[in-house]
Amino acid sequence: MNRFPPSKPDPLILEYRRGTVDALIGEPISVDGYEEVYGGRVVGQTTGALLHYGQSNQANFMFDTYTPTATNSHMMNPFSGGVYRMKEPVMGCNGGLPGGTNTYGCCLSRLGDKLIALGWRTRIVICSVAAGGTTSLQWANGDCTNRLRVAARRMIGRGFAPNIVVRHQGESDTTQGFTPTQVRDNIFAEVAILRAEGVTCPVLCCLVARTNTAAVGTPAYNNVRAGQIAATGLFGNNLGIFAGPDTDQYDSNYRHDDLHWNALGADRFMDELKSYILAFAT
């Protein structure tokens, strides 16, 4: 008689994302070189839990790297629910090369240091499921919806119900010519998914439609921004959706390829974002 029957399969399956051009552009899939830490709340520590999603500028697509210094700057791996010291490439979001052998960085690696230095919380746990090149339709009603569901369930299941959700997405909507109504309604649908999973905190919707300098001011760019602004209006506020940083204001001096952050862009984004977090987080 088997006294120890096999455990049930993990119900929170999250598929790894690969790039459409370079098959190596995927989430870090090896935990080698990462330091696992206690995966629950710690008595005597105040914890800030942040859920991030969107496109490549919240993923591992920077050429500049950063080494976090705060020992309590942590990240959650949505594939397993494990919690690790923050390190690039950041787990959960794609970009760079698998296995931690890349030279790509992520703006979010800086955020824990900044928030802890401010004294907002003594421990920061970040979960990012951002994926480069994705549209709002994918997040609202496509292959990225499960990324939202799994991240929310993992965080809540570990006792890290998010204090804030940060959405940074829009570049692909500009490229594909989404209308303001499409963008607004997709954002509403994304937030509805999170609410259904028990995420009750405010959602910061960054203003982002810039694909490059040439796109600024075009009808496609203006349409995406109009949809995001509509989603953060009075009705959106009643749903807990609020405007986040307007990163379209960061010109090419803040980007290494006229799109993705360089070190200046990452620092500016995280410095602005920390102010919004202090103002809106629960």
Number of C-alpha atoms within 10 A of each C-alpha: 4 5 5 6 7 7 6 6 7 8 7 17 13 18 12 14 18 16 16 9 7 10 11 16 20 22 29 26 16 11 14 9 10 16 12 15 14 11 17 14 13 10 7 7 11 13 20 24 24 24 26 25 25 27 25 24 26 30 31 36 28 28 18 17 21 17 12 20 14 19 14 21 25 27 30 30 24 25 21 14 19 17 23 23 23 30 24 24 30 31 30 31 31 31 31 28 20 19 15 21 12 16 15 20 26 29 26 27 29 22 22 29 21 19 24 19 12 13 10 16 16 19 22 25 23 28 29 27 26 29 30 24 17 20 24 25 20 14 25 22 14 12 12 24 17 19 24 24 20 22 28 25 20 21 25 16 12 15 13 23 20 26 19 23 27 24 25 24 29 28 27 19 27 24 17 11 14 21 19 21 16 18 27 22 18 22 26 17 18 21 25 15 20 21 16 11 16 15 23 18 19 21 28 24 23 24 24 23 28 29 19 16 13 9 16 16 12 11 13 21 24 18 22 30 26 19 23 29 19 19 25 26 15 12 11 20 14 10 18 17 23 22 21 22 22 17 17 19 12 18 16 16 12 20 19 17 13 17 21 21 29 24 19 14 22 25 18 17 21 20 16 15 20 19 14 18 21 13 9 17 18 13
